[in-house]
Amino acid sequence: MHFISESPGHGEVIDIGGSAMYGKVGDNLRRALMAANRHGEMPTLPDELLYDDIGLAIWNEIIFKEEFYQTHEEMALFDAHGADIISRVKPGVTMIDLGAGDTRKVERLLAAFEAAQMPAKYLALDISKKSLEDNIGGLLKTHSASGCNVKCAGLWGTFEDGKDYVQGIKTPRLFLSLGSVLCNDPFLKALAHLKSWAQIMRPDDLLLVGMDGHLLPKNKDKIWAAYHSQDDLYREFFINGFDHANKLAGETWFREEDWGFEAQLEKEPTTRHRFFFRAQRDVKLGKLGCVIAKGQELDWFDSHKHGLENVQAMCSKAGLSIIGIWQPDGSEFRQYLLKIKDKKDPKEDADSGVSGLS
């Protein structure tokens, strides 16, 4: 582990590991495809393939469409409750936005800091340097270098790079996981993500976690519309991911005509929307010396929904206490403000062990 001491100035984007990421994504892709070939497993392609500079631009267009309710409801939440959220935060806090993406959403929260004249620093962590440069540049329009309370900068790197970097931040820290970033996984895997961040939190740190709690069967139409009202954009998003994979492979592994694009909604063990791809014929991976057999499915870009009870249990088992919950009117999307448990916090039923995770 290496600690990075460089502190970015207002408007800067610094490299905390992003420039070394290219090979890692290729390695993850090869491992996933080899597992499918050797063991017949259901591999999940790396998300990083989707979120290159081109993919992020497509994704940002998708999430601001009317039917993609998570974006609009989270913005409405910040508009209604931003002042209350920041009242729990210490002046001079450093915010680290995990997987920041498009910052038009978090700007609603930053506006609450400006309105309260509360000094803070906002650090956007992302794997796309171009996205960071564009978004930090956009934030400078409303948080100018002179007279603003929120200073903004970018961290180019992965979550692991971010965990390394934040060790050197001396101020209280507010970690932001907006749009269901950290908990968008099956229960045990989401719990592991929470625990990994809880382990680096100090007593004066906070973690703000967004989680979509729209569940089947009640919210079936709303969920489906979010992912299927813009089918052309989603297809463009995935085809760009195929192109990205081919560039990393150094040969053409993914041709659109070789794959069937499919999707489904699952109710158990929790609500999940799943995009997956089924091989229409045997697909040869020349450099790997193997074949993806006709009928093999590849998971890519699934979206898990966790209701209030799941999140409460998850946080408790991760060693975190919920000190605030907010949701916009008429929505099951929630923000949870978390801190490290201490001895004064009451023991909850969910503190008992979970099978499969120590």
C-alpha positions as CSV (number, residue, x, y, z in Angstrom):
1,M,0.0,0.0,0.0
2,H,1.2,3.5,-0.8
3,F,-0.2,6.7,0.5
4,I,-0.5,9.6,-1.9
5,S,0.1,12.9,-0.1
6,E,-0.7,15.3,-3.0
7,S,-3.8,17.3,-2.3
8,P,-5.6,18.6,-5.5
9,G,-6.3,22.3,-5.7
10,H,-9.6,23.8,-6.6
11,G,-10.5,22.6,-10.1
12,E,-7.7,20.1,-10.5
13,V,-7.9,16.4,-11.4
14,I,-5.0,14.2,-10.1
15,D,-4.0,10.7,-11.0
16,I,-4.1,8.4,-8.0
17,G,-3.9,5.2,-10.1
18,G,-6.1,5.7,-13.1
19,S,-3.3,5.7,-15.6
20,A,-2.4,2.1,-14.4
21,M,-5.9,0.8,-14.7
22,Y,-6.0,-0.2,-18.4
23,G,-4.2,-3.6,-17.9
24,K,-6.2,-4.5,-14.8
25,V,-9.5,-4.3,-16.7
26,G,-8.1,-6.5,-19.5
27,D,-7.0,-9.1,-16.9
28,N,-10.4,-9.1,-15.3
29,L,-12.1,-9.7,-18.6
30,R,-9.8,-12.6,-19.5
31,R,-10.4,-14.2,-16.1
32,A,-14.2,-13.9,-16.5
33,L,-14.2,-15.5,-19.9
34,M,-11.8,-18.3,-19.0
35,A,-14.0,-19.2,-16.0
36,A,-16.9,-19.6,-18.3
37,N,-14.9,-21.8,-20.7
38,R,-13.4,-24.0,-18.0
39,H,-16.1,-24.3,-15.4
40,G,-19.3,-23.4,-17.3
41,E,-19.8,-20.6,-14.8
42,M,-22.1,-17.6,-15.4
43,P,-19.4,-14.9,-15.7
44,T,-20.0,-11.2,-15.2
45,L,-18.1,-8.9,-17.5
46,P,-16.2,-6.0,-15.8
47,D,-18.3,-2.9,-15.3
48,E,-15.3,-0.8,-16.2
49,L,-15.7,-1.9,-19.9
50,L,-19.0,0.1,-20.0
51,Y,-17.7,3.3,-18.3
52,D,-15.0,4.5,-20.6
53,D,-15.2,8.1,-21.9
54,I,-17.7,7.2,-24.6
55,G,-19.8,4.9,-22.4
56,L,-20.1,7.5,-19.6
57,A,-21.4,10.0,-22.0
58,I,-24.1,7.6,-23.2
59,W,-24.9,6.6,-19.5
60,N,-25.3,10.2,-18.5
61,E,-27.8,10.7,-21.3
62,I,-29.7,7.6,-20.1
63,I,-29.9,8.5,-16.4
64,F,-31.4,11.9,-17.1
65,K,-34.3,10.5,-19.2
66,E,-37.6,10.9,-17.4
67,E,-38.2,7.2,-16.9
68,F,-34.9,6.7,-15.1
69,Y,-36.5,7.6,-11.8
70,Q,-33.5,7.1,-9.5
71,T,-31.7,10.2,-10.8
72,H,-34.7,12.5,-10.5
73,E,-35.8,11.1,-7.1
74,E,-32.4,11.4,-5.6
75,M,-32.1,15.0,-6.8
76,A,-35.6,15.7,-5.3
77,L,-34.3,14.2,-2.1
78,F,-31.4,16.5,-1.9
79,D,-33.6,19.5,-2.8
80,A,-36.0,18.6,0.1
81,H,-33.5,17.3,2.7
82,G,-30.1,18.6,1.8
83,A,-30.0,21.2,4.6
84,D,-30.9,18.5,7.1
85,I,-28.3,16.1,5.8
86,I,-25.4,18.6,6.0
87,S,-26.5,19.7,9.5
88,R,-25.1,16.3,10.7
89,V,-21.8,17.1,9.1
90,K,-18.8,19.1,10.6
91,P,-17.6,22.2,8.8
92,G,-14.5,21.7,6.9
93,V,-15.5,18.1,5.9
94,T,-13.9,16.5,2.9
95,M,-16.4,14.6,0.7
96,I,-15.3,11.7,-1.4
97,D,-17.8,10.8,-4.1
98,L,-17.3,7.1,-4.9
99,G,-17.9,6.6,-8.6
100,A,-18.9,10.2,-9.1
101,G,-20.0,10.1,-12.8
102,D,-22.2,13.0,-13.7
103,T,-22.1,15.7,-11.0
104,R,-25.4,17.4,-11.8
105,K,-27.0,15.2,-9.1
106,V,-24.5,15.9,-6.3
107,E,-24.5,19.6,-7.1
108,R,-27.9,19.6,-5.4
109,L,-26.1,18.6,-2.2
110,L,-23.2,20.9,-2.7
111,A,-25.7,23.8,-3.1
112,A,-26.9,23.1,0.5
113,F,-23.3,23.6,1.7
114,E,-23.1,27.0,-0.1
115,A,-26.6,28.1,1.2
116,A,-25.5,27.3,4.7
117,Q,-22.1,29.0,4.1
118,M,-20.4,25.8,5.4
119,P,-16.9,25.2,4.1
120,A,-16.2,21.8,2.6
121,K,-14.1,20.1,0.0
122,Y,-15.6,17.8,-2.7
123,L,-13.4,15.1,-4.3
124,A,-15.0,13.2,-7.2
125,L,-13.5,9.7,-7.6
126,D,-13.9,8.1,-11.0
127,I,-12.2,5.8,-13.5
128,S,-12.7,8.3,-16.5
129,K,-10.3,11.2,-16.5
130,K,-12.3,13.0,-19.2
131,S,-15.5,12.7,-17.3
132,L,-13.7,14.1,-14.2
133,E,-12.3,17.0,-16.1
134,D,-15.7,17.8,-17.7
135,N,-17.6,17.5,-14.5
136,I,-15.2,19.4,-12.2
137,G,-15.1,22.1,-14.9
138,G,-18.9,22.2,-14.7
139,L,-18.9,22.6,-10.9
140,L,-16.5,25.5,-11.2
141,K,-19.3,27.5,-12.8
142,T,-21.2,27.5,-9.5
143,H,-18.3,27.1,-7.1
144,S,-15.9,29.8,-8.3
145,A,-12.4,30.0,-6.8
146,S,-13.2,33.2,-4.9
147,G,-16.0,33.4,-2.4
148,C,-17.3,29.8,-2.6
149,N,-17.6,27.6,0.4
150,V,-17.1,24.3,-1.5
151,K,-13.8,23.6,-3.2
152,C,-14.0,20.9,-5.9
153,A,-11.4,18.5,-7.4
154,G,-11.1,15.1,-9.0
155,L,-9.4,11.8,-8.2
156,W,-8.7,9.6,-11.2
157,G,-8.6,6.0,-10.1
158,T,-10.5,3.0,-8.8
159,F,-12.2,2.4,-5.5
160,E,-9.0,0.6,-4.3
161,D,-6.9,3.6,-5.3
162,G,-9.4,5.8,-3.5
163,K,-9.1,3.8,-0.3
164,D,-5.4,4.3,-0.4
165,Y,-5.6,8.0,-1.1
166,V,-8.1,8.9,1.6
167,Q,-5.8,7.7,4.4
168,G,-3.9,10.9,4.0
169,I,-7.0,13.2,4.5
170,K,-6.8,14.6,8.0
171,T,-10.2,16.4,8.1
172,P,-13.5,14.6,8.9
173,R,-14.6,12.7,5.8
174,L,-18.0,12.2,4.3
175,F,-18.0,9.3,1.8
176,L,-20.8,9.6,-0.8
177,S,-22.3,6.5,-2.4
178,L,-25.0,8.0,-4.6
179,G,-27.3,6.1,-7.0
180,S,-27.0,2.7,-5.3
181,V,-23.3,2.4,-6.1
182,L,-22.0,0.5,-3.1
183,C,-24.9,-1.8,-2.4
184,N,-25.8,-2.7,-6.0
185,D,-25.1,-6.4,-5.4
186,P,-26.5,-9.5,-3.8
187,F,-26.8,-9.1,0.0
188,L,-23.6,-10.7,1.0
189,K,-21.5,-9.0,-1.6
190,A,-23.1,-5.6,-0.9
191,L,-22.4,-6.3,2.8
192,A,-18.7,-7.0,2.0
193,H,-18.5,-3.7,0.1
194,L,-19.9,-1.8,3.1
195,K,-17.6,-3.6,5.5
196,S,-14.6,-2.7,3.4
197,W,-15.4,1.0,3.6
198,A,-16.4,0.8,7.3
199,Q,-12.9,-0.6,8.0
200,I,-11.2,2.6,6.9
201,M,-13.7,5.0,8.6
202,R,-12.7,7.0,11.6
203,P,-15.1,7.9,14.5
204,D,-15.7,11.4,13.0
205,D,-16.3,10.0,9.5
206,L,-19.8,9.6,7.9
207,L,-21.0,7.5,4.9
208,L,-24.0,8.6,2.9
209,V,-25.4,5.6,1.0
210,G,-28.2,5.9,-1.6
211,M,-30.3,2.7,-2.2
212,D,-33.2,2.0,-4.5
213,G,-35.9,0.2,-2.5
214,H,-38.5,-0.2,-5.2
215,L,-39.4,-3.9,-5.1
216,L,-41.4,-6.5,-7.0
217,P,-44.2,-7.1,-7.5
218,K,-45.5,-3.6,-6.5
219,N,-43.1,-1.6,-8.6
220,K,-42.7,-3.9,-11.6
221,D,-43.8,-1.4,-14.3
222,K,-41.7,1.5,-12.8
223,I,-38.5,-0.6,-12.6
224,W,-39.0,-2.1,-16.1
225,A,-39.6,1.3,-17.7
226,A,-36.3,2.7,-16.2
227,Y,-34.3,0.1,-18.2
228,H,-36.4,-0.3,-21.3
229,S,-37.9,3.0,-22.3
230,Q,-34.5,3.9,-24.0
231,D,-33.6,0.6,-25.7
232,D,-31.6,2.2,-28.5
233,L,-29.4,4.1,-26.0
234,Y,-28.9,1.0,-23.9
235,R,-27.9,-1.0,-27.0
236,E,-25.4,1.7,-27.9
237,F,-24.1,1.6,-24.3
238,F,-23.4,-2.1,-24.5
239,I,-22.0,-2.1,-28.1
240,N,-19.5,0.5,-26.9
241,G,-18.6,-1.9,-24.1
242,F,-18.0,-4.6,-26.7
243,D,-15.7,-2.3,-28.6
244,H,-13.8,-1.5,-25.4
245,A,-13.4,-5.2,-24.7
246,N,-12.1,-5.9,-28.2
247,K,-9.5,-3.1,-27.9
248,L,-8.3,-4.6,-24.7
249,A,-8.2,-8.1,-26.2
250,G,-6.3,-6.9,-29.3
251,E,-8.7,-8.9,-31.5
252,T,-12.4,-9.1,-32.1
253,W,-14.1,-11.3,-29.4
254,F,-17.4,-9.5,-29.4
255,R,-19.5,-9.0,-32.5
256,E,-23.0,-7.7,-32.1
257,E,-24.4,-10.4,-34.4
258,D,-23.0,-13.2,-32.3
259,W,-24.9,-12.2,-29.1
260,G,-28.6,-12.0,-28.2
261,F,-29.4,-9.1,-25.9
262,E,-31.8,-10.1,-23.2
263,A,-33.2,-8.9,-19.8
264,Q,-35.4,-10.1,-17.0
265,L,-36.7,-9.1,-13.6
266,E,-36.1,-11.3,-10.6
267,K,-37.9,-11.2,-7.2
268,E,-35.7,-13.5,-5.1
269,P,-33.5,-13.2,-3.1
270,T,-34.1,-9.5,-3.7
271,T,-35.5,-7.6,-6.6
272,R,-33.0,-7.5,-9.5
273,H,-33.1,-6.2,-13.0
274,R,-30.6,-8.2,-15.1
275,F,-29.2,-7.5,-18.6
276,F,-27.5,-10.5,-20.0
277,F,-26.1,-11.7,-23.3
278,R,-26.4,-15.2,-24.8
279,A,-24.0,-16.5,-27.4
280,Q,-25.9,-17.2,-30.7
281,R,-23.1,-19.4,-32.0
282,D,-19.7,-20.7,-30.8
283,V,-17.5,-17.6,-30.2
284,K,-13.7,-18.2,-30.7
285,L,-11.3,-16.3,-28.4
286,G,-8.2,-16.8,-30.4
287,K,-5.6,-15.3,-28.0
288,L,-7.1,-17.2,-25.1
289,G,-7.2,-20.4,-27.1
290,C,-10.8,-21.2,-26.1
291,V,-14.4,-21.0,-27.3
292,I,-17.5,-19.6,-25.6
293,A,-20.1,-22.2,-26.4
294,K,-23.4,-21.4,-28.1
295,G,-26.0,-20.7,-25.5
296,Q,-23.5,-19.5,-22.8
297,E,-24.8,-16.5,-21.0
298,L,-22.8,-13.5,-19.8
299,D,-24.1,-11.2,-17.1
300,W,-23.5,-7.5,-17.5
301,F,-25.0,-4.6,-15.7
302,D,-27.5,-5.9,-13.2
303,S,-29.3,-3.7,-10.8
304,H,-30.2,-4.9,-7.3
305,K,-32.9,-3.2,-5.2
306,H,-32.8,-3.4,-1.4
307,G,-35.7,-2.3,0.9
308,L,-35.4,-0.7,4.3
309,E,-35.1,-3.9,6.3
310,N,-32.3,-5.3,4.1
311,V,-30.3,-2.1,4.3
312,Q,-30.8,-1.9,8.1
313,A,-29.5,-5.5,8.5
314,M,-26.7,-4.9,6.1
315,C,-25.5,-1.8,7.9
316,S,-25.7,-3.4,11.3
317,K,-23.7,-6.4,10.2
318,A,-21.1,-4.1,8.6
319,G,-20.5,-2.4,12.0
320,L,-22.4,0.8,11.0
321,S,-25.1,2.7,12.7
322,I,-27.8,4.5,10.8
323,I,-28.2,8.1,12.1
324,G,-30.5,9.4,9.4
325,I,-32.8,8.2,6.7
326,W,-34.4,10.4,4.0
327,Q,-36.7,9.7,1.0
328,P,-38.6,11.9,-1.4
329,D,-42.4,11.9,-1.4
330,G,-43.9,9.0,-3.2
331,S,-40.6,7.2,-3.7
332,E,-38.9,4.1,-2.3
333,F,-35.4,5.5,-3.0
334,R,-33.6,6.4,0.3
335,Q,-30.5,7.9,1.5
336,Y,-28.9,6.5,4.7
337,L,-26.4,8.4,6.8
338,L,-24.1,6.0,8.6
339,K,-21.3,6.2,11.2
340,I,-19.1,3.6,12.8
341,K,-20.8,1.8,15.7
342,D,-19.5,2.6,19.2
343,K,-20.2,0.9,22.5
344,K,-23.0,3.3,23.3
345,D,-25.0,2.1,20.3
346,P,-27.7,-0.5,21.2
347,K,-27.1,-4.0,19.9
348,E,-29.5,-5.0,17.2
349,D,-31.0,-8.3,16.2
350,A,-29.2,-8.1,12.9
351,D,-25.8,-8.1,14.7
352,S,-25.8,-11.9,14.8
353,G,-23.6,-13.6,12.3
354,V,-24.5,-14.1,8.6
355,S,-23.7,-17.5,7.1
356,G,-21.0,-17.1,4.5
357,L,-19.4,-14.0,5.8
358,S,-17.2,-13.7,8.8
